[in-house]
Amino acid sequence: MSTKGPVGVIYMADLNQLCDEILARRSLIVASNRGPVEHSMNPDGLPEARRGSGSLVTALGALTQSAEFTWISSAMGEGDRVISNNGQGPHLKSPLPGHQINLRYVVTPRRVYHKYYNVMCNPLLWFLQHYMWNPPYNPNVDASIHDAWRSGYIAVNQAFARAVIEEAQASGLPPVVIGHDYHLYLLPEFVRKEIPEAIIQHFIHIPWPTPRYWQMIPRYIITEICSSLCRADVVGFQTPQDRQSFLDSVEEFLPEATVDRVQHLVCFEQQKTQVEVYPISINVADVQRIASSPRAVEYESRLRPLCNDTTIVRIDRAEPNKNVIRGFRAYELLLSRHPELHRKVTFLAFLVPSRTHIRQYQRYMDEIQQTIDQVNRALGDAEWQPIRAFIENNYTQAIAGMKLYDVLLANTIIEGMNLVAKEGPVVNSRDGVLVLSESSGAYPQLKKDALSVSPTDIEGTMETLYQAIQMPAAERQQRALALSKSIQLEDLNHWIISQLQDISKLV
């Protein structure tokens, strides 16, 4: 295959060719909690289709237009439930333009889904895997957690497996099953039990913690998770550190498994599992198209007067692991230590409220606002506000802000991947410097040309911001160009192709 264009971007033709090779001998089934199409009820009481939310939908956008496959997801609302029960059969053609895919919704009782999602997935697994617990106080694994695992998490994973098995049987071809993330850890085992010949890949978008941290939940839960994932043919992670932690976990919780750390291979009960690293990325062309759109240009013209000699920018969901407050504290310290920077540096923060129904998130959003107000009162005046915050979900405006940064701050604590750190360098027009947390998922790829910080080190972050501000123009240009080239070389097509190439070896 001709795999690379002028700057290493993999052409769609290669994706189409790989899909054709796989689909000639296999059916393809993708499974995730959120799907590519969600249906809402219109005023006439009829379901209307819209593009699903979430980064996975964006990530697999090219695949939905390159191959005919079935995407199985949870019925997220009443519209999905109505569509699923309207007599059209178990699945339907996606009504969205360009989609070649079939949709199938897994409908579970609301109480079961509540236990699965609101007791197990988000408060327990997501917080655990981002190291966000406060162990002396939480979590408290009581009877409700044990019940949610049995009658929520297991039940929904079994329902997904039944849907996968029915789709595979209907196709008449052995399937390739690609599962996604922490919502469906038990899917590989349930599918393998009924379809031994299936090729199963599971990609985990969030960090994988060390065995010591996993030990804070009941051992049988993490043992079942590891056992199931080791029924897959390929398990994918964002970073080498995540892969290493997974192999450590397998050794700890599945002592009968054999782990080959050179080949990154697990052998468990006659099943070989290849453990790979596939850092997710961005669709460079799409991001650049949005950045040059009339709407983005209009936002840019509104934002430009707010910029200064130096403009620091951050773009984040307002979630605790994004470490927004420490970033503001480092900036406050910068202005205190360097009064000559007053009125010469401005911080533009584009923050999206997130999961506001969860108490911890709402509290963190309140603390962010209090910090902004305090810094502006203490150091600003009527003519200059040190921090300008835009608290809304406005992606185009955020992209416009990326074009204007001199320093892009991404000091996140622990996360699967930071796509902002990849979007900024491909649209920025000012040879901006990326300040990146060493615990960010983007760090292994971008560390050579970014300035690195420890996420909890406010003093060090302040010093790094000052270093970025004082950096000579030639070095800024060299770093900015290298970042952009690296991101374009390993773009979103590269992420998809890499996985399909590994799957094709097994077909």
Summary of the structure (lengths in Angstrom):
residues: 507
radius of gyration: 23.4
end to end distance: 17.6
largest distance: 71.7
contacts: 1745
relative contact order: 0.11
helix: 48%
strand: 18%
